[in-house]
Structures are given as C-alpha cells and as structure tokens.
C-alpha cells in the first residue's frame, strides 16, 4: 500500500471531476502518520529513515508550499482513500457519512497507521471491573490517554498498580466506536524501577507479617532422620531429578513421594497449594520439599501467591522451600519452616548423610557397650555391698529383738507373784488352791497352805482375829 499526498488544488479538481492534465505528486512511503499530517498542514516534517524504491523519486516540499490551513483537513481526509478505503463517489460525498461509519473508518485508519507501541506515564483511576477487564488512564504533565486491558491480559498482572505509579504499557491505539473515544488497548503493563512485581511482593509480605505467618517463632524443626520425604514440584522439571539424586546418594533407605504440580503459568499457584494440602492429608511424609528450578521473576511468581503461602502455613508437615537459585527469594521462603537456596540444598537439609549416620551408629554402639559394662560392674558392687549390709542388718535385728525380749521378760517377772514372794511375802491357799484374801475367808480349825518363795507350808487356823473397821 502506498500513500499519496495532494495539494489543495488537486483535491478541488478531483471533487469537481476535472480530469485535466496535471503533474502527479510523488508517492510517499507509509512512514509516521503524524509526520504526514504535519506535512499536509505545511509544517516541517520530522526526520525519518530514507527508503529506497525503484521508480520512486524523492518527495518535493514545493508541493506543500501553497497548502493553506483550511486545506489541511481536506488533505488529511484524502489519506483515507489510501488507507484501505475505496474513494467515495460523488453521490456518497453529497450524502455524507453516518457517525458509525465515521468512527469505524477512523478506527481502521488509526489501527492501520500505528503499530503496537510502548507508552509510559503515570497511572490514574485504575479500576478492575467485575468482568475482569481493567480500565485506567496514563498521564504526564500535559496530557492523558485512556487505556483498557482485557481480562485475559489482566490475569497476568501480579497486582494492581497504585495511584500515581510510573508505568509503561505496550498496546495498540484504537477508537472505541460506540463513544468515539480514543484509547490504548494494552497487552502488557510494567512498573518503572522495581515495578509491579515488587509492589505485589511487598503488599503480600506486609499482610502475612501482620498475621504472624512469617514469624520465626512458628517455624518447626526439620526431622533429623525422616523415613519418607514428600516433594511438590513439576514431574518434568530438573528440580525433581536433582532432589531424587541427592536423596538416593545420601540416604538410599528413604522413601520419596511426589505430588506433581505445574510450577509456572496461569493456575500454577492453585495446583501447588492443592498438592501441599494433599500431602498433608495423606500423612505419609515426615518432611515436605516445595520448589522448582531457577527462572525469571514471572516464572517464579507462583511461589509468591497468597494461596501457596497459606497452604504452606497450614501444612501439618514441616516444609522446606527450594525455589530457584540462591539469589531468588519468594514469599514461600518466608512462610516455610526452612529455606534452602536450591532444590539440591533442600534435599541435603531433608535427609542425613549416610556416611555420617554410619559413624553415628558406630559411636552409639561403642557407647552402648561401655555403658552396659559399666552398669554391670556397678550392679556387682551394689550386690556385694548389699550382701554385707544385709548381714549387718540381720545381726542388728537379732540383737535388737533379744534386747526387747529381755526387757519384756524383766517386766513380766516384776509382775509375777513369785517376784512378790521373793520379797518375804506368802500366799494362803485352800486345799483346792483358792486364794484366801480376807480374814473372814479363814475359819478356826480349817487347814490351809502357805505358798512361799521356795515351797508350800501346811497350816491350820486356830483363831481368827479381825481388825476393827475392816
């Protein structure tokens, strides 16, 4: 397609149907549309790369010297014919165009004249509709332009840009036919400096910090000797091979369970979160490695999503994050119980070294033998000492018992009637052995016996004399 630019006189002749001889103006390559418009208005055209084409002579500025301001608009309209529109016939010119036709023609002209381009400016009035489409304006000190980003492209935004944030947008210029509004349809939106990715990272980190999910106090220790290690990563990624290789080399007795998930792209964050929760419900692993290999910020962004952070925080199994390389730092690293710089390092942190375990077992075996021997010797000494103590205790017990028996015998002897008789007393007894206690128990002429300390003396009552008052 070529662009033709005519003088006002030529335009008049074409409208009047004058087919008279005239010198045709040279063709101009489709360079910058604004440059041609300025040229049509008589302004000095901006510099542009020179194009070489056979049969095309360089454009002459003499053709524009006589163009008047009132003719610039007509010259501008004439460009429509070469922008893919058929030249209107005389009847169409007289009837004119409807508003819809004008807007449609303007849209086609605008989209055909401008390639996709980057536009930078300050974000204003950013709004995300319920449909998912985003509407905002880009402005600088002198002007602003309305922008729209459709739902499919808006899903890739890590976060909503803040008011006044400096960004640059890639899009194409168009006209919304329904309202005749000039706008930029964006397919990419990038923040200047650290950009939208850093803004989204900081916003989520502040939120999780406020909830205490990144606090060191809630981090759990990693088991020293896990029997099973769970892995959440892509089944086709190099990270899985690295982890398996390290575990097989260091602790070949350890079982490995994989919960496969996509680790980048749309929907990856939800898959990772679902895999973490699935491993928690299964309760088959003692420790969980969540990660992937290196990549760009966009590639690693799934591990900066809130859904992944909350799944890690809710996991009943201790989690080791292993995302990217040592210089990569994600939200998952902040919430996990341990951060490893690489997937290989995560595997080394998850399982012990086999050689080290063997050395520990040898040391433990030696200590057990020494401990057992020591305990046996101590038991022997305690038994011997206990035997001596038992013998002494038995002798002390016998002596004590003898002493207690002698004391009891002495007290019993003191209470015995024989003990009383030994002090010079005698006990009168009837022939039947009944004790005679009172004078009235004795009758004159009756026989009785006296029990003395060393025998019995026979006696007979000759007289009973009772004391007065007895």
Secondary structure, 3 states (H helix, E strand, C coil): CCECCCCHHHHHHHHCCCCCCCCCCCCECCCCHHHHHHHHCCCCCCCCCCCCCCCCCCCCHHHHCCCCHHHHHHHHHHHHHHCCCCCCCHHHHHHCCCHHHHHHHHHHHHHHHCCCEEEEEEEEEEEECCCCCEEEEEECCCCEEEEEECHHHHCCCCCCCCCCCEEEEEEEEEEECCCCEEEEEEEEEEECCCHHHHHHHHHHHHHHHHHCCCCHHHCCCCCCCCCEEEEEECCCCHHHHHHHHHHHHHCCCCEEEEEECCCCCCCHHHHHHHHHHHHHHHCCCCEEEEEECCCCHHHHHHHHCHHHHHHHHHCCCEEEEEECCCCCCCHHHHHCCEECCCHHHHHHHHCCCHHHHHHHHHHHHHHHHHHHHHHHHHHHHHHHHHHHHHHHHHHHHHHHHHHHHHHHHHHHHHHCHHHHHCCCCCEEECCCCCECCCHHHCCCCCEEEEEECCEEEEEECCCCCCCCCC
